[in-house]
Amino acid sequence: MADTQQVDDSKKAAKAERRAAKLAKEIGAFARAHGGAEGQVAYIGHEGTRIVLVGEDGAWGDLVAPTHAIALSAVEKAGITVHEEFDGDFAAKVKTGPYEWSRMAGIQLGGPSNG
C-alpha cells in the first residue's frame, strides 16, 4: 500500500516538474522576444497562480500555472527577476496601446468591448 502511494507521489512530482519546465520555456521565449523580462507571481485561487510578464520593451503577457509551487519553480528555471508586488515602478514599465485603453474604457463606461 505504501509503495502505491510513493509511486503516485513520484508521478505527481514528475508531472509538476514537466509543467514547470514547459512554463519556463514559454517565459524564456517571451523574454527573448522582448529583450528580457521581469515577472510577478500572484495566487488567483482554485484556478492556480498567474505569472505576469513584462518585457524590456513594455510588452506584457501572462501565463497560469496550476499551483503556486509550479509557478515559482517556472520563474526560477527561467531566471527572470520576480517582483513581490505589481507596484508602481514595475507597472510603469508596461506599455498599453489603444486596444487596451478602449477595452478598459468599454468595460468601465459601457463603451466598445472590442470583443
PEPE-V811602 format. One line per field, one symbol per residue. psi: psi as a letter, one per 30 degrees, with the letter a starting at -180 (. if undefined). A space follows every 50 residues. Layout:
psi=???
This chain:
psi=eeeeeeeeeeeeeeeeeeeeeeeeeeeeeeeefggllllkkkkgaffbkk jkkklfgflllllkkfleeeeeeeeeefglkkkeliaeeeeffkklaeee eeeeeeeeggakfg.
